[in-house]
Amino acid sequence: MAQTSVRETILQELEGLPEDRIPEVLDFIRFLKFRQETERAGQRFAVAVEKARTIAKERDITDEDVREEIQAVRAGQ
């Protein structure tokens, strides 16, 4: 018996599904893709924050310096 890939199995299962249920499958696939992209975005954000912290540390910029700068910018608006 030839091994069936998961993708092929999904397609076979899809063929046996009533037509009115197909949009639910599509919604689920889109949800999975959205969740994957959200996770990737979170990882990219974490890397960017860590890079910013490293640069700040190299330049002796403290959290208090950042807070003061933000307050100054807000005050000027």
DSSP file (Angstrom, degrees, kcal/mol; ACC not computed):
  #  RESIDUE AA STRUCTURE BP1 BP2  ACC     N-H-->O    O-->H-N    N-H-->O    O-->H-N    TCO  KAPPA ALPHA  PHI   PSI    X-CA   Y-CA   Z-CA
    1    1 A M              0   0    0      0, 0.0     2,-0.1     0, 0.0     3,-0.0   0.000 360.0 360.0 360.0 126.8    0.0    0.0    0.0
    2    2 A A        -     0   0    0      1,-0.1     2,-0.2     0, 0.0     0, 0.0  -0.438 360.0-109.6 -72.3 141.3    1.5    3.3   -1.0
    3    3 A Q        -     0   0    0     -2,-0.1     2,-0.5     1,-0.0    -1,-0.1  -0.522  29.2-143.6 -71.6 136.0    1.9    5.9    1.7
    4    4 A T        -     0   0    0     -2,-0.2     2,-0.1    -3,-0.0    -1,-0.0  -0.857  14.6-127.2-101.3 133.4   -0.5    8.8    1.4
    5    5 A S     >  -     0   0    0     -2,-0.5     4,-2.4     1,-0.1     5,-0.2  -0.354  22.0-114.1 -74.1 159.3    0.8   12.3    2.3
    6    6 A V  H  > S+     0   0    0      1,-0.2     4,-2.6     2,-0.2     5,-0.2   0.891 118.4  54.9 -59.2 -39.9   -1.1   14.4    4.7
    7    7 A R  H  > S+     0   0    0      1,-0.2     4,-2.2     2,-0.2    -1,-0.2   0.919 108.7  47.2 -61.0 -44.4   -1.9   16.8    2.0
    8    8 A E  H  > S+     0   0    0      2,-0.2     4,-2.3     1,-0.2    -1,-0.2   0.892 111.1  51.8 -64.5 -39.4   -3.4   14.1   -0.2
    9    9 A T  H  X S+     0   0    0     -4,-2.4     4,-2.6     2,-0.2    -2,-0.2   0.909 108.6  50.8 -63.5 -42.1   -5.5   12.8    2.8
   10   10 A I  H  X S+     0   0    0     -4,-2.6     4,-2.4     1,-0.2    -2,-0.2   0.928 110.3  49.4 -61.4 -44.4   -6.8   16.3    3.4
   11   11 A L  H  X S+     0   0    0     -4,-2.2     4,-1.9     2,-0.2    -1,-0.2   0.887 110.7  50.4 -63.1 -38.4   -7.8   16.6   -0.2
   12   12 A Q  H  X S+     0   0    0     -4,-2.3     4,-1.1     2,-0.2    -1,-0.2   0.927 111.7  47.4 -64.3 -44.4   -9.5   13.2   -0.1
   13   13 A E  H  < S+     0   0    0     -4,-2.6     3,-0.3     1,-0.2     4,-0.3   0.876 109.0  55.2 -63.6 -37.3  -11.4   14.2    3.0
   14   14 A L  H >< S+     0   0    0     -4,-2.4     3,-1.4     1,-0.2    -1,-0.2   0.883 101.5  58.1 -63.0 -39.1  -12.4   17.5    1.4
   15   15 A E  H 3< S+     0   0    0     -4,-1.9    -1,-0.2     1,-0.3    -2,-0.2   0.837 105.8  49.8 -60.7 -32.6  -13.9   15.6   -1.5
   16   16 A G  T 3< S+     0   0    0     -4,-1.1    -1,-0.3    -3,-0.3    -2,-0.2   0.439  90.7 102.2 -87.2   1.4  -16.2   13.8    0.8
   17   17 A L  S <  S-     0   0    0     -3,-1.4     5,-0.1    -4,-0.3    -3,-0.0  -0.650  81.9-105.0 -88.6 139.4  -17.4   16.9    2.6
   18   18 A P    >>  -     0   0    0      0, 0.0     3,-2.1     0, 0.0     4,-0.6  -0.318  31.5-117.1 -59.5 145.5  -20.8   18.5    1.8
   19   19 A E  G >4 S+     0   0    0      1,-0.3     3,-1.0     2,-0.2    -2,-0.1   0.820 112.2  60.1 -55.7 -36.2  -20.4   21.7   -0.4
   20   20 A D  G 34 S+     0   0    0      1,-0.2    -1,-0.3     2,-0.1     4,-0.2   0.607 102.6  53.5 -72.8  -9.4  -21.9   23.9    2.3
   21   21 A R  G X> S+     0   0    0     -3,-2.1     4,-1.3     1,-0.1     3,-0.8   0.586  84.7  85.2 -97.4 -12.9  -19.1   22.9    4.7
   22   22 A I  H <X S+     0   0    0     -3,-1.0     4,-2.2    -4,-0.6     3,-0.3   0.884  83.1  58.3 -58.1 -42.3  -16.3   23.8    2.4
   23   23 A P  H 3> S+     0   0    0      0, 0.0     4,-2.5     0, 0.0    -1,-0.2   0.843 102.3  55.8 -59.0 -30.5  -16.3   27.5    3.4
   24   24 A E  H <> S+     0   0    0     -3,-0.8     4,-2.2     2,-0.2    -2,-0.2   0.897 106.4  49.8 -66.0 -39.3  -15.7   26.5    7.0
   25   25 A V  H  X S+     0   0    0     -4,-1.3     4,-2.5    -3,-0.3    -1,-0.2   0.925 110.9  49.5 -63.5 -44.4  -12.6   24.6    5.9
   26   26 A L  H  X S+     0   0    0     -4,-2.2     4,-2.5     1,-0.2    -2,-0.2   0.915 109.6  51.5 -61.2 -43.7  -11.4   27.7    4.0
   27   27 A D  H  X S+     0   0    0     -4,-2.5     4,-2.4     1,-0.2    -1,-0.2   0.909 110.2  49.5 -58.9 -42.3  -12.0   29.8    7.1
   28   28 A F  H  X S+     0   0    0     -4,-2.2     4,-2.6     2,-0.2    -2,-0.2   0.910 109.7  50.5 -65.7 -42.3   -9.9   27.4    9.2
   29   29 A I  H  X S+     0   0    0     -4,-2.5     4,-2.2     1,-0.2    -1,-0.2   0.923 111.7  48.2 -60.3 -44.1   -7.1   27.4    6.7
   30   30 A R  H  X S+     0   0    0     -4,-2.5     4,-2.5     1,-0.2    -2,-0.2   0.887 109.7  53.1 -64.7 -38.3   -7.1   31.2    6.7
   31   31 A F  H  X S+     0   0    0     -4,-2.4     4,-2.8     2,-0.2    -2,-0.2   0.933 108.7  49.5 -60.6 -46.3   -7.1   31.2   10.5
   32   32 A L  H  X S+     0   0    0     -4,-2.6     4,-2.2     1,-0.2    -2,-0.2   0.907 112.2  47.7 -60.8 -42.0   -4.1   29.0   10.6
   33   33 A K  H  X S+     0   0    0     -4,-2.2     4,-2.3     2,-0.2    -1,-0.2   0.907 112.1  49.9 -65.3 -41.0   -2.2   31.2    8.1
   34   34 A F  H  X S+     0   0    0     -4,-2.5     4,-2.5     2,-0.2    -2,-0.2   0.926 110.9  49.2 -62.4 -45.4   -3.1   34.3   10.1
   35   35 A R  H  X S+     0   0    0     -4,-2.8     4,-2.3     1,-0.2    -1,-0.2   0.894 110.3  51.4 -62.2 -40.3   -2.0   32.7   13.4
   36   36 A Q  H  X S+     0   0    0     -4,-2.2     4,-2.2    -5,-0.2    -1,-0.2   0.924 111.7  46.2 -62.6 -44.7    1.3   31.7   11.8
   37   37 A E  H  X S+     0   0    0     -4,-2.3     4,-2.6     2,-0.2    -2,-0.2   0.878 110.6  53.6 -66.5 -37.1    1.9   35.2   10.5
   38   38 A T  H  X S+     0   0    0     -4,-2.5     4,-2.2     2,-0.2    -1,-0.2   0.912 109.0  49.0 -62.8 -42.5    1.0   36.7   13.9
   39   39 A E  H  X S+     0   0    0     -4,-2.3     4,-2.0     2,-0.2    -2,-0.2   0.908 111.5  49.2 -63.2 -42.0    3.6   34.4   15.5
   40   40 A R  H  X S+     0   0    0     -4,-2.2     4,-2.6     2,-0.2    -2,-0.2   0.910 109.9  51.3 -63.8 -41.6    6.2   35.4   13.0
   41   41 A A  H  X S+     0   0    0     -4,-2.6     4,-2.4     1,-0.2    -1,-0.2   0.901 108.7  51.9 -62.8 -40.2    5.4   39.1   13.6
   42   42 A G  H  X S+     0   0    0     -4,-2.2     4,-2.3     2,-0.2    -1,-0.2   0.892 109.9  48.9 -62.2 -40.0    5.8   38.6   17.3
   43   43 A Q  H  X S+     0   0    0     -4,-2.0     4,-2.1     2,-0.2    -2,-0.2   0.912 111.1  49.3 -66.1 -42.4    9.2   37.0   16.8
   44   44 A R  H  X S+     0   0    0     -4,-2.6     4,-2.3     1,-0.2    -2,-0.2   0.892 111.2  50.7 -63.8 -38.2   10.3   39.8   14.6
   45   45 A F  H  X S+     0   0    0     -4,-2.4     4,-2.7     2,-0.2     5,-0.2   0.929 108.7  50.9 -64.2 -45.0    9.1   42.4   17.2
   46   46 A A  H  X S+     0   0    0     -4,-2.3     4,-2.3     1,-0.2    -2,-0.2   0.898 111.0  48.7 -60.5 -41.0   11.0   40.6   20.0
   47   47 A V  H  X S+     0   0    0     -4,-2.1     4,-2.3     2,-0.2    -1,-0.2   0.911 111.6  49.8 -64.2 -42.5   14.2   40.6   17.9
   48   48 A A  H  X S+     0   0    0     -4,-2.3     4,-2.4     2,-0.2    -2,-0.2   0.904 110.9  49.1 -64.6 -41.4   13.8   44.3   17.1
   49   49 A V  H  X S+     0   0    0     -4,-2.7     4,-2.6     2,-0.2    -1,-0.2   0.925 111.3  49.4 -63.9 -44.0   13.2   45.2   20.8
   50   50 A E  H  X S+     0   0    0     -4,-2.3     4,-2.2    -5,-0.2    -2,-0.2   0.899 111.0  50.0 -62.4 -39.8   16.3   43.2   21.8
   51   51 A K  H  X S+     0   0    0     -4,-2.3     4,-2.4     2,-0.2    -1,-0.2   0.916 110.8  49.5 -63.9 -42.8   18.3   45.0   19.1
   52   52 A A  H  X S+     0   0    0     -4,-2.4     4,-2.7     1,-0.2    -2,-0.2   0.899 110.4  50.6 -63.7 -40.4   17.1   48.4   20.4
   53   53 A R  H  X S+     0   0    0     -4,-2.6     4,-2.5     2,-0.2    -1,-0.2   0.896 109.7  50.7 -64.0 -39.5   18.0   47.4   24.0
   54   54 A T  H  X S+     0   0    0     -4,-2.2     4,-2.4     2,-0.2    -2,-0.2   0.932 112.2  46.2 -63.3 -45.9   21.5   46.4   22.9
   55   55 A I  H  X S+     0   0    0     -4,-2.4     4,-1.6     2,-0.2    -2,-0.2   0.919 112.5  50.8 -62.4 -43.8   22.0   49.7   21.0
   56   56 A A  H  <>S+     0   0    0     -4,-2.7     5,-3.2     1,-0.2    -2,-0.2   0.908 110.6  49.0 -60.7 -42.0   20.6   51.6   24.0
   57   57 A K  H ><5S+     0   0    0     -4,-2.5     3,-1.4     1,-0.2    -1,-0.2   0.915 109.0  52.4 -64.4 -42.2   23.0   49.8   26.4
   58   58 A E  H 3<5S+     0   0    0     -4,-2.4    -1,-0.2     1,-0.3    -2,-0.2   0.818 114.5  43.2 -62.3 -29.9   26.0   50.5   24.1
   59   59 A R  T 3<5S-     0   0    0     -4,-1.6    -1,-0.3    -5,-0.2    -2,-0.2   0.270 114.2-116.0 -99.8  10.1   25.1   54.2   24.1
   60   60 A D  T < 5 +     0   0    0     -3,-1.4     2,-0.6     1,-0.2    -3,-0.2   0.861  59.1 157.0  56.9  39.5   24.3   54.3   27.8
   61   61 A I      < -     0   0    0     -5,-3.2    -1,-0.2    -6,-0.1     2,-0.1  -0.860  26.1-155.9 -95.1 122.5   20.7   55.2   27.3
   62   62 A T     >  -     0   0    0     -2,-0.6     4,-1.9    -3,-0.1     5,-0.1  -0.461  29.8-109.5 -94.4 167.4   18.6   54.2   30.3
   63   63 A D  H  > S+     0   0    0      1,-0.2     4,-2.6     2,-0.2     5,-0.2   0.877 122.5  55.3 -60.2 -36.8   14.9   53.4   30.6
   64   64 A E  H  > S+     0   0    0      2,-0.2     4,-2.6     1,-0.2    -1,-0.2   0.894 103.8  53.8 -65.1 -39.0   14.5   56.7   32.4
   65   65 A D  H  > S+     0   0    0      2,-0.2     4,-2.2     1,-0.2    -1,-0.2   0.918 110.0  48.0 -58.0 -43.6   16.1   58.5   29.5
   66   66 A V  H  X S+     0   0    0     -4,-1.9     4,-2.5     2,-0.2    -2,-0.2   0.933 111.1  49.8 -64.6 -46.2   13.6   57.0   27.1
   67   67 A R  H  X S+     0   0    0     -4,-2.6     4,-2.5     1,-0.2    -2,-0.2   0.915 111.3  49.4 -59.1 -43.4   10.7   57.9   29.4
   68   68 A E  H  X S+     0   0    0     -4,-2.6     4,-2.4     1,-0.2    -1,-0.2   0.901 110.5  50.3 -63.2 -41.0   11.9   61.5   29.7
   69   69 A E  H  X S+     0   0    0     -4,-2.2     4,-2.3     2,-0.2    -1,-0.2   0.916 110.8  48.9 -64.0 -43.0   12.2   61.7   25.9
   70   70 A I  H  X S+     0   0    0     -4,-2.5     4,-2.7     1,-0.2    -2,-0.2   0.926 111.5  49.7 -62.7 -44.4    8.7   60.3   25.4
   71   71 A Q  H  X S+     0   0    0     -4,-2.5     4,-2.4     1,-0.2    -2,-0.2   0.901 110.2  51.0 -61.4 -40.8    7.3   62.8   27.9
   72   72 A A  H  X S+     0   0    0     -4,-2.4     4,-1.4     2,-0.2    -1,-0.2   0.911 111.3  47.2 -63.6 -42.9    9.1   65.7   26.2
   73   73 A V  H  < S+     0   0    0     -4,-2.3     4,-0.4     1,-0.2     3,-0.2   0.924 113.3  48.5 -65.4 -43.9    7.7   64.7   22.8
   74   74 A R  H >< S+     0   0    0     -4,-2.7     3,-1.1     1,-0.2    -2,-0.2   0.885 109.0  53.4 -62.6 -38.8    4.2   64.4   24.2
   75   75 A A  H 3< S+     0   0    0     -4,-2.4    -1,-0.2     1,-0.2    -2,-0.2   0.806 105.4  55.1 -65.7 -29.3    4.5   67.7   26.0
   76   76 A G  T 3<        0   0    0     -4,-1.4    -1,-0.2    -3,-0.2    -2,-0.2   0.521 360.0 360.0 -82.5  -5.4    5.4   69.3   22.7
   77   77 A Q    <         0   0    0     -3,-1.1    -1,-0.2    -4,-0.4    -2,-0.1   0.485 360.0 360.0 -81.5 360.0    2.3   68.1   20.8
